Amino acid sequence: MNLLIIRLIIFAVLFYVGLKLYGLYRERRLTHQESEPKRHEGGQMVRCRWCDVHVPEEEALRESEQWFCSSAHRDRYLQEQQDKQKRDEQR
């Protein structure tokens, strides 16, 4: 019977210490998240004309009233438009 009580006390102490450690971890994590600056808070998002992915306006590329997420997508879109114009002229 004494051994059972000792095990119960040890379990309760370990459970209490675990809860305290979890609380400290959670508090530290929340404090860390609050201190990090949010890069795109309140910024406007624009849609890439090629892939329809939304990117922050300050990171996007603009070409003739169109927005792009990368120079590769901009170049592919412009090349496609040039090819389309050539096909229309040939008709």
SERO-4910 file (N, C-alpha, C, O; in steps of 0.05 Angstrom, whole numbers):
BEGIN
 pado doro    nc1    nc2    nc3   cac1   cac2   cac3    cc1    cc2    cc3    oc1    oc2    oc3
  Met    A     16    -24      0      0      0      0     17     25      0     11     45    -14
  Asn    A     39     25     15     57     48     17     70     53    -11     73     76    -19
  Leu    A     77     32    -25     89     34    -51     69     47    -71     77     63    -88
  Leu    A     44     40    -69     23     52    -86     21     82    -82     18     98   -101
  Ile    A     21     90    -57     19    119    -50     44    134    -60     41    156    -70
  Ile    A     67    122    -57     92    135    -66     91    138    -96     98    159   -107
  Arg    A     82    118   -111     80    119   -140     60    141   -148     65    156   -167
  Leu    A     38    143   -134     18    163   -140     29    191   -135     24    209   -151
  Ile    A     44    195   -114     56    221   -108     77    228   -130     77    250   -139
  Ile    A     93    209   -138    113    213   -159     99    220   -185    107    239   -199
  Phe    A     78    206   -192     63    212   -216     51    240   -215     52    254   -235
  Ala    A     40    247   -192     28    274   -189     49    296   -192     44    316   -205
  Val    A     72    292   -180     94    312   -182    103    314   -211    107    336   -221
  Leu    A    107    291   -225    116    292   -253     95    305   -270    101    320   -289
  Phe    A     69    300   -265     48    312   -281     48    342   -276     45    358   -295
  Tyr    A     51    351   -251     52    380   -245     76    393   -259     73    415   -270
  Val    A     99    381   -257    123    392   -270    119    394   -300    127    413   -313
  Gly    A    107    373   -312    102    373   -341     83    396   -349     87    409   -369
  Leu    A     62    400   -333     44    422   -339     58    449   -337     53    467   -354
  Lys    A     75    453   -317     89    478   -314    108    482   -337    110    505   -348
  Leu    A    122    461   -346    141    464   -368    125    470   -394    134    487   -410
  Tyr    A    103    458   -398     86    463   -422     77    492   -421     77    506   -442
  Gly    A     68    502   -398     59    530   -395     82    549   -402     77    569   -416
  Leu    A    106    544   -392    129    561   -398    135    561   -428    141    582   -440
  Tyr    A    134    537   -440    140    535   -469    119    550   -485    126    565   -504
  Arg    A     94    547   -478     73    561   -493     75    591   -490     72    606   -509
  Glu    A     81    601   -465     84    629   -461    107    641   -476    106    662   -488
  Arg    A    129    626   -477    153    635   -491    148    636   -521    156    654   -535
  Arg    A    133    616   -531    127    615   -560    109    638   -568    113    651   -588
  Leu    A     89    644   -551     71    666   -557     85    693   -556     81    710   -573
  Thr    A    103    696   -537    119    721   -535    137    724   -559    140    746   -570
  His    A    149    702   -568    166    703   -591    151    710   -617    161    725   -633
  Gln    A    127    699   -620    111    705   -643    102    734   -644    101    746   -665
  Glu    A     96    745   -621     87    773   -620    110    792   -626    106    814   -637
  Ser    A    135    784   -620    157    802   -624    167    802   -653    180    821   -661
  Glu    A    160    782   -668    168    781   -696    152    801   -713    127    802   -710
  Pro    A    165    817   -729    150    836   -746    135    821   -768    145    802   -779
  Lys    A    111    830   -774     96    818   -795    102    833   -821     98    857   -823
  Arg    A    113    819   -840    123    832   -864    101    843   -881    104    865   -893
  His    A     79    830   -884     59    838   -904     33    847   -892     12    845   -905
  Glu    A     34    855   -867      9    864   -854     -1    889   -867     13    909   -869
  Gly    A    -25    888   -877    -38    911   -889    -29    917   -917    -39    935   -930
  Gly    A    -11    901   -928     -2    905   -956    -22    893   -975    -37    875   -969
  Gln    A    -22    904   -999    -40    894  -1019    -28    870  -1034     -4    870  -1040
  Met    A    -45    850  -1039    -37    827  -1054    -46    830  -1083    -68    840  -1088
  Val    A    -29    820  -1101    -36    821  -1129    -34    792  -1140    -19    776  -1129
  Arg    A    -48    787  -1162    -48    760  -1173    -30    758  -1198    -30    776  -1215
  Cys    A    -13    738  -1198      4    733  -1221    -13    726  -1245    -31    709  -1244
  Arg    A     -8    740  -1267    -24    736  -1291    -19    708  -1303    -37    697  -1316
  Trp    A      4    696  -1298     10    670  -1310     -1    647  -1293    -14    629  -1304
  Cys    A      4    647  -1267     -3    623  -1251    -25    629  -1230    -32    610  -1216
  Asp    A    -35    653  -1229    -57    660  -1210    -50    658  -1181    -68    656  -1164
  Val    A    -24    659  -1174    -16    659  -1146    -16    688  -1136     -7    706  -1150
  His    A    -25    692  -1112    -25    719  -1100      2    724  -1087     12    707  -1071
  Val    A     13    747  -1092     39    755  -1080     36    784  -1071     20    799  -1082
  Pro    A     52    792  -1051     51    820  -1042     59    839  -1064     78    833  -1079
  Glu    A     46    861  -1066     51    880  -1087     80    889  -1088     92    893  -1110
  Glu    A     93    892  -1065    120    901  -1064    140    880  -1074    163    887  -1081
  Glu    A    132    855  -1075    149    834  -1086    143    826  -1114    158    811  -1127
  Ala    A    120    835  -1125    112    828  -1151    125    845  -1173    135    867  -1167
  Leu    A    125    835  -1197    136    849  -1220    113    859  -1237     93    845  -1240
  Arg    A    115    883  -1247     93    895  -1263    103    900  -1291    124    911  -1295
  Glu    A     86    892  -1310     93    896  -1338     67    902  -1353     49    885  -1354
  Ser    A     65    926  -1364     42    935  -1379     15    928  -1366     -1    914  -1377
  Glu    A     12    939  -1342    -13    935  -1326    -18    906  -1318    -41    901  -1309
  Gln    A      1    889  -1319     -2    861  -1310     18    856  -1288     40    867  -1288
  Trp    A     10    839  -1269     27    832  -1246     37    803  -1250     23    786  -1260
  Phe    A     62    799  -1241     75    772  -1243     90    766  -1217    100    784  -1204
  Cys    A     91    740  -1211    105    732  -1186    135    729  -1191    150    730  -1171
  Ser    A    143    725  -1216    172    722  -1221    178    731  -1250    160    734  -1266
  Ser    A    203    736  -1255    211    744  -1282    206    721  -1302    201    727  -1326
  Ala    A    209    697  -1293    204    674  -1312    175    674  -1321    170    669  -1344
  His    A    156    678  -1303    128    678  -1310    122    703  -1328    105    701  -1346
  Arg    A    134    725  -1322    130    749  -1339    140    743  -1367    126    749  -1387
  Asp    A    164    732  -1370    175    726  -1396    158    706  -1411    153    709  -1435
  Arg    A    148    685  -1397    132    665  -1411    105    677  -1420     96    671  -1442
  Tyr    A     93    694  -1404     68    707  -1411     72    725  -1435     56    724  -1454
  Leu    A     93    741  -1435     99    760  -1457    105    744  -1483     96    752  -1505
  Gln    A    120    722  -1480    126    706  -1504    100    693  -1515     96    692  -1539
  Glu    A     82    685  -1498     57    673  -1507     40    694  -1521     27    688  -1541
  Gln    A     40    719  -1511     25    740  -1524     37    747  -1551     22    752  -1570
  Gln    A     63    747  -1554     76    752  -1580     69    730  -1600     63    735  -1623
  Asp    A     70    705  -1591     63    682  -1608     34    684  -1617     28    678  -1640
  Lys    A     17    692  -1599    -12    695  -1606    -16    717  -1627    -32    713  -1645
  Gln    A     -1    739  -1624     -4    761  -1643      6    752  -1671     -6    758  -1691
  Lys    A     28    737  -1672     38    727  -1697     19    708  -1711     15    710  -1735
  Arg    A      6    691  -1695    -14    672  -1707    -38    688  -1717    -49    680  -1738
  Asp    A    -46    709  -1702    -69    725  -1712    -63    740  -1737    -80    743  -1754
  Glu    A    -38    749  -1740    -29    764  -1764    -28    745  -1788    -32    754  -1811
  Gln    A    -21    720  -1783    -18    701  -1805    -46    693  -1816    -47    683  -1839
  Arg    A    -66    696  -1802    -93    688  -1811   -104    707  -1830   -127    703  -1839
***
